Amino acid sequence: MNTRLLLSLALGLTMPAASALTVTGMVQGSVTPESRLGGFAVTPFGQPVQELVSTPLDGGGFRLDIPAAAPPARAQAVLTAQNVSWPGVIDPVQISAAAQSGELKFFVYRDQNGNARHDDNEALREVSPMVGKASLFIPWVSADVTVSANKGYQVALKKGWNAFLVDVGRAVNVQIYPDGTGVTLSLGR
């Protein structure tokens, strides 16, 4: 075999998977040394299906590189005006194109056995990443699609994982999550 081909193959096998987006931030509140923050694909009802990424929460800061891969099939649903229960969405809802969708939510847990991943016996606590008064929302879609709703809600999603900030008041302010913007997780007891 060609040496270059072998080297390229070896490098390809050792390279980490591409990341769709990165979420960084700080934790407010106390955590145990074995605490981890996990990004989980969830059902349309918000139930965790599979941990896609996690990181330890030591030192008060964190970085999660969300994998580019689609969520598992059991965490996907057809995106319709009737089943969009996203933050800030109020009827009537309009969807510009047919697409499958999924969602990533964040949970904190104690990694009791130190294996760096969630196990069934480790309790999950959902946390909401915030930037000021806006919450971070991370949906996945199988195709480019625009979602519009009441009170000025509108977001254009690209195929794959998307991240945006939702600030709900008299109007709904939706903006793309700017790269490098730190989020805050409040873990008050």
Summary of the structure (lengths in Angstrom):
residues: 189
radius of gyration: 18.1
end to end distance: 59.9
largest distance: 65.5
contacts: 539
relative contact order: 0.22
helix: 10%
strand: 46%
